[in-house]
Amino acid sequence: MLVLVAPGQGAQTPGFLTPWLELPGAADRVAAWSDAIGLDLVHYGTQADADAIRDTAVAQPLLVAAGILSAAALGDVHPGAVAGHSVGEITAAAFAGVLADTAALRLVRRRGLAMADAAAITQTGMSALLGGDPETSVAHLEKLGLTPANINGAGQIVAAGTLEQLAALAEDKPEGVRKVVPLKVAGAFHTHHMAPAVEALAKAAAELEPADPKVPYVSNKDGRTVTAGSEVLERLVGQVANPVRWDLCMEAFKEIGATALIEVCPGGTLTGLAKRALPGVKTLALKTPDDLDAARELIAEHVNA
């Protein structure tokens, strides 16, 4: 059984969209999305530098556009479940048919702008902790005033808070943690620092008419499969200021019998976690169109398996 997943912010790199725009119709499609949301996705996905695409208001719609575009290039796929990490949940909502593609891009544009505004109030950021015991690490983070914003499983927790708090963490790692890695994000996402963005996103969501998911949709909130489109949308709004439980999502994949996992462009982060947490599950990351043939072979082997 195949699971299709979408990465979150920080997965983007300069020029990563360039080869995808060479696929038939892709450039026109992305140009239309750009017009719909008032953001030049083609420019940011092909020419902009790392600092420009680190901007939350740019990175989020760029990631969702890339995810939808690369998934469409796979053809007519019927996964056993879909999920996304953080902003990738909006990509997954498009996969599941909860939101039309353009509606998903409009929502993520509003999300990115609202979260960028919230991040501008206080200088904040996020750092990944590699290794260590989760309970020990969480207790240590709380002592420093930090939030375990992403509990990713496979020995990885992401801390979020002020830059001063993150500097203190770099100097005082939890016992057993091998390394603390600053992430390419511009705010303390999934924490109380994002509370101002929740209201703005709720207003944007109220304008939408979600459909119920056509395939099982696994939520970041608790790893539960959500069957109502209205609840998917409600969770997308609340998740902005609450921790991502990707560890519970992977537990859900295991429970529903996943045998393969494909991560859409710009893939790599979630397949890396799956390789450590889901032994025996075949994984594939879509980085460029060169990966499509292998992905289609994997789909043929594992859809309905």
C-alpha positions as CSV (number, residue, x, y, z in Angstrom):
1,M,0.0,0.0,0.0
2,L,1.4,3.4,-1.1
3,V,1.5,6.6,1.0
4,L,2.0,9.9,-0.8
5,V,3.5,12.6,1.4
6,A,4.5,16.3,1.0
7,P,7.4,18.0,2.7
8,G,7.3,21.2,4.8
9,Q,9.2,24.5,4.9
10,G,13.0,24.3,4.8
11,A,13.0,21.6,2.0
12,Q,13.3,24.3,-0.7
13,T,16.6,25.1,-2.5
14,P,17.4,27.7,-5.1
15,G,16.3,26.7,-8.6
16,F,14.6,23.4,-7.5
17,L,11.6,24.1,-9.7
18,T,13.5,24.6,-12.9
19,P,13.5,21.1,-14.4
20,W,9.8,20.6,-13.5
21,L,8.8,23.5,-15.7
22,E,10.2,21.7,-18.7
23,L,7.4,19.1,-18.5
24,P,4.6,19.7,-21.0
25,G,2.1,22.3,-19.8
26,A,3.9,22.8,-16.4
27,A,5.2,26.4,-17.1
28,D,1.7,27.5,-18.1
29,R,0.1,25.9,-15.1
30,V,2.5,27.5,-12.7
31,A,2.1,30.9,-14.4
32,A,-1.7,30.6,-14.0
33,W,-1.2,29.9,-10.3
34,S,1.2,32.9,-10.0
35,D,-1.5,35.1,-11.5
36,A,-4.1,33.7,-9.1
37,I,-2.1,34.4,-5.9
38,G,-0.2,37.5,-7.0
39,L,3.3,35.8,-6.6
40,D,5.7,35.0,-9.3
41,L,6.3,31.3,-8.5
42,V,8.3,30.8,-11.7
43,H,10.8,33.4,-10.7
44,Y,11.1,32.2,-7.1
45,G,11.4,28.6,-8.2
46,T,14.0,29.1,-10.8
47,Q,16.0,32.4,-10.3
48,A,15.7,33.5,-6.7
49,D,18.5,33.0,-4.2
50,A,18.3,31.1,-0.9
51,D,17.5,34.2,1.2
52,A,14.6,35.1,-1.1
53,I,12.9,31.7,-0.9
54,R,13.5,31.5,2.9
55,D,10.8,34.2,3.2
56,T,7.8,32.4,4.7
57,A,5.4,34.2,2.4
58,V,7.3,32.9,-0.6
59,A,8.5,29.5,0.6
60,Q,5.1,28.1,1.5
61,P,3.2,28.7,-1.8
62,L,6.3,27.6,-3.7
63,L,6.4,24.3,-1.8
64,V,2.7,23.6,-2.3
65,A,3.0,24.5,-6.0
66,A,5.9,22.1,-6.5
67,G,4.2,19.3,-4.6
68,I,1.0,19.5,-6.7
69,L,3.0,19.8,-9.9
70,S,5.2,16.9,-9.2
71,A,2.3,14.7,-8.0
72,A,0.4,15.5,-11.2
73,A,3.4,14.3,-13.3
74,L,3.0,10.9,-11.8
75,G,-0.3,10.4,-13.6
76,D,-3.5,9.1,-12.1
77,V,-2.4,7.8,-8.7
78,H,-4.6,6.3,-6.1
79,P,-2.6,6.1,-2.9
80,G,-3.8,4.3,0.2
81,A,-3.2,7.4,2.3
82,V,-1.9,11.0,2.0
83,A,-0.2,13.3,4.5
84,G,2.0,16.4,4.6
85,H,4.4,17.9,7.1
86,S,3.3,21.3,8.3
87,V,2.6,23.4,5.2
88,G,2.7,20.1,3.2
89,E,-0.7,19.4,4.8
90,I,-2.2,21.8,2.3
91,T,-0.5,20.0,-0.5
92,A,-1.9,16.7,0.9
93,A,-5.4,18.3,1.0
94,A,-5.1,19.0,-2.7
95,F,-4.0,15.4,-3.3
96,A,-7.0,14.1,-1.4
97,G,-9.4,16.4,-3.3
98,V,-10.4,18.4,-0.2
99,L,-9.3,21.6,-2.0
100,A,-8.9,22.3,-5.7
101,D,-5.4,23.2,-6.7
102,T,-5.9,26.9,-7.1
103,A,-7.9,27.1,-3.8
104,A,-5.0,25.3,-2.1
105,L,-2.6,27.9,-3.5
106,R,-4.7,30.8,-2.4
107,L,-5.0,29.4,1.1
108,V,-1.3,28.8,1.4
109,R,-0.6,32.3,0.1
110,R,-2.7,33.7,2.9
111,R,-1.1,31.3,5.4
112,G,2.4,32.3,4.4
113,L,1.6,36.0,4.7
114,A,-0.1,35.6,8.0
115,M,2.8,33.6,9.5
116,A,5.4,36.0,8.1
117,D,3.5,38.8,9.8
118,A,3.4,36.9,13.1
119,A,7.1,36.0,12.8
120,A,8.0,39.7,12.4
121,I,6.7,40.5,15.9
122,T,9.6,38.8,17.6
123,Q,12.9,37.4,16.2
124,T,12.3,33.7,16.3
125,G,13.5,30.5,14.6
126,M,13.8,26.7,14.7
127,S,16.5,24.2,15.2
128,A,16.6,20.4,14.7
129,L,17.9,18.1,17.5
130,L,19.4,15.0,16.2
131,G,19.6,12.0,18.5
132,G,18.8,11.7,22.1
133,D,15.8,10.5,24.2
134,P,12.6,12.3,23.3
135,E,11.4,12.7,26.8
136,T,14.7,14.0,28.0
137,S,15.0,16.4,25.1
138,V,11.4,17.8,25.5
139,A,12.0,18.4,29.2
140,H,15.3,20.2,28.4
141,L,13.6,22.4,25.8
142,E,10.9,23.4,28.2
143,K,13.5,24.4,30.8
144,L,15.0,26.7,28.2
145,G,11.6,28.2,27.3
146,L,11.5,26.5,23.9
147,T,8.7,24.5,22.3
148,P,9.1,21.0,20.7
149,A,7.3,22.3,17.6
150,N,7.9,19.2,15.4
151,I,8.2,15.8,17.0
152,N,9.3,14.0,13.9
153,G,10.2,10.5,15.1
154,A,13.3,8.7,14.1
155,G,15.3,10.5,16.7
156,Q,14.5,14.0,15.6
157,I,12.7,16.9,17.4
158,V,12.6,20.5,16.2
159,A,12.8,23.2,18.8
160,A,11.3,26.6,18.2
161,G,11.5,29.9,20.1
162,T,13.4,33.2,20.2
163,L,16.8,33.5,18.7
164,E,18.2,34.0,22.3
165,Q,16.6,30.7,23.4
166,L,17.9,28.9,20.4
167,A,21.4,30.2,21.1
168,A,21.2,28.9,24.6
169,L,20.2,25.5,23.2
170,A,23.2,25.5,20.9
171,E,25.4,26.0,24.0
172,D,23.5,23.6,26.2
173,K,22.3,20.5,24.2
174,P,20.1,17.9,25.9
175,E,21.9,14.8,27.1
176,G,22.4,12.4,24.2
177,V,21.7,14.9,21.4
178,R,24.5,14.6,18.8
179,K,23.8,17.9,17.0
180,V,21.7,21.0,16.9
181,V,21.0,22.2,13.3
182,P,19.4,25.6,12.6
183,L,16.7,25.3,10.0
184,K,16.1,27.5,6.9
185,V,12.9,29.0,8.3
186,A,12.1,32.5,9.4
187,G,10.0,32.0,12.5
188,A,9.0,29.8,15.4
189,F,6.2,27.9,13.6
190,H,3.7,25.7,15.4
191,T,4.2,27.6,18.7
192,H,2.3,30.3,20.5
193,H,4.3,32.8,18.5
194,M,2.0,32.0,15.6
195,A,-1.2,32.7,17.4
196,P,-1.8,35.9,15.5
197,A,-1.8,33.9,12.2
198,V,-4.6,31.6,13.3
199,E,-7.3,34.2,13.1
200,A,-6.2,35.4,9.7
201,L,-6.1,31.8,8.4
202,A,-9.5,31.1,9.9
203,K,-11.0,34.0,7.9
204,A,-9.3,32.6,4.7
205,A,-10.6,29.1,5.4
206,A,-14.2,30.4,5.9
207,E,-14.3,31.4,2.3
208,L,-13.6,27.9,1.1
209,E,-16.0,25.0,0.4
210,P,-13.9,21.8,1.2
211,A,-14.9,18.4,-0.1
212,D,-14.5,15.2,1.9
213,P,-11.2,13.5,1.3
214,K,-11.3,10.9,-1.6
215,V,-8.4,9.0,0.0
216,P,-7.5,8.6,3.7
217,Y,-6.0,11.9,5.0
218,V,-3.6,11.6,8.0
219,S,-3.4,14.7,10.2
220,N,-0.4,16.2,11.8
221,K,-2.3,17.0,14.9
222,D,-2.5,13.4,16.2
223,G,-1.9,11.0,13.3
224,R,-5.6,10.3,13.0
225,T,-7.3,9.7,9.7
226,V,-9.7,12.5,9.0
227,T,-12.8,11.8,6.9
228,A,-14.6,15.1,6.7
229,G,-13.3,18.0,4.6
230,S,-14.6,20.6,7.1
231,E,-12.5,18.9,9.8
232,V,-9.4,18.8,7.5
233,L,-9.8,22.6,7.1
234,E,-10.3,23.2,10.8
235,R,-7.2,21.3,11.6
236,L,-5.1,23.1,9.0
237,V,-6.0,26.4,10.7
238,G,-5.3,25.2,14.2
239,Q,-2.1,23.4,13.3
240,V,-0.3,26.7,12.6
241,A,0.1,27.3,16.3
242,N,0.3,23.7,17.5
243,P,3.1,21.1,17.3
244,V,3.5,18.8,14.3
245,R,3.3,15.1,15.4
246,W,4.9,13.5,12.3
247,D,5.9,10.6,14.6
248,L,2.3,9.8,15.0
249,C,1.7,10.1,11.3
250,M,4.4,7.5,10.7
251,E,2.8,5.3,13.3
252,A,-0.5,5.6,11.4
253,F,1.2,4.6,8.2
254,K,2.5,1.5,9.9
255,E,-0.9,0.6,11.3
256,I,-2.7,0.9,7.9
257,G,-0.1,-1.4,6.3
258,A,2.0,1.0,4.2
259,T,4.6,-0.8,2.1
260,A,5.9,2.2,0.1
261,L,6.2,5.9,0.5
262,I,6.7,8.6,-2.2
263,E,7.6,12.1,-1.2
264,V,6.8,14.8,-3.7
265,C,9.1,17.6,-4.8
266,P,11.3,18.8,-3.1
267,G,11.6,15.4,-1.6
268,G,14.2,14.0,0.8
269,T,13.3,15.1,4.3
270,L,10.4,12.8,4.9
271,T,11.9,9.8,3.1
272,G,14.9,10.2,5.4
273,L,12.7,9.9,8.4
274,A,10.8,7.0,7.0
275,K,13.9,5.0,6.3
276,R,14.8,5.1,10.0
277,A,11.3,4.8,11.5
278,L,9.6,2.5,9.0
279,P,12.0,-0.4,8.2
280,G,10.8,-2.5,5.3
281,V,8.8,0.3,3.7
282,K,10.2,1.3,0.3
283,T,10.8,5.0,-0.1
284,L,11.4,7.3,-3.0
285,A,11.9,11.1,-3.1
286,L,10.9,13.1,-6.1
287,K,13.7,15.6,-6.6
288,T,13.7,16.1,-10.4
289,P,11.6,14.6,-13.2
290,D,14.4,12.0,-13.6
291,D,12.8,10.3,-10.6
292,L,9.4,9.9,-12.2
293,D,10.0,6.5,-13.9
294,A,11.2,4.9,-10.7
295,A,8.3,6.4,-8.9
296,R,5.8,5.0,-11.4
297,E,7.4,1.6,-11.0
298,L,7.0,1.8,-7.3
299,I,3.4,2.9,-7.7
300,A,2.7,-0.1,-10.0
301,E,4.1,-2.5,-7.4
302,H,2.4,-1.1,-4.3
303,V,-0.9,0.5,-5.2
304,N,-3.6,-1.8,-3.8
305,A,-0.9,-4.1,-2.5
